[in-house]
Amino acid sequence: MKSPLNMSAAAVILAAAFPVSVEAADIAPPEPTSDWRFTASAYLWATSLDGQVGVFGLPPQDVDISFSQIWEKLDFAVMGIAEARKGPYMVAMDVTYSKLSADPETPFGILAKSVDVTVTSWMVTAAGGYAIVDSDQVGVDLIAGARLWSVQNDFSLNGGLLDGLEKDDGATWIDPMGGAKLRLNLTPEIYATGWAMIGGFGVGSDLMWDLMGGAGYKFTDNFSAFAGYRAASVDYSDDGFVYDVVEKGPVLAAVFQF
């Protein structure tokens, strides 16, 4: 009887004598591998609003609106972030949309008894980044991109001499922006993350900035929860429309990774 060593040697000789054909190898190619990583999160940003707003060329009015006041007038809102990474490179998009409505009464009710006001706003950010630090504990990305802002105010007068009159004012603009994003893995489950961005520079707005920071807990490899605080500011004016505000408040998010 041949020894196991001799049997192995025979197998090697046979394999060399009868190599697998290219056609056969193509039938079962190796499984493709990808190092793409994706993150998607839905979040609630409980914002308050502070600053100045002006429409129709009228003098800007001071605004100081709490989140509870915004919540009472909120019709609909969508907030979410998506990010894709491959090696040191990343692309990301952040979208916030809100629609608010109110129907305040006028002081005397002569020109109009009440005014239906609808305010819709978009803040859409698209950015790319490069990781200058990428370890198991620390990640630092340099980011560059652009942010689209769109604010629309619609007014409809009810009753009085101007009953049925409708007017609107608003603006849409794009700001270039840049900044950095940081992530610290404090434990296998707990992490801290945040970003700092600045832009505008007179291209769209005179100046805009966005700061966010907080901590998350990783429940599984694919799901974590995040809590933090975010403040974003923009100073824009054009053709009688003024939007110089700071939005700030706590953030709660559900984060999915795959």
Protein Blocks (a to p, Z undefined) as FASTA:
>chain_A
ZZfklmmmmmmmmmmmmccdfklmmmmgcddddfbdcdddddddddddeddddeehiacd
dddddfklmmmmpmbdcdddddddehjbccdddddddddddddddfklmmpmbdcddddd
ddddddddddfbdcfkbccdddddddddddddddddeehjkgoiacdddddddddddddd
ddddfbfkbccddddddehjommmmbdcdddddddddfblmbccddddddddddddeehi
acddddddddddddddZZ
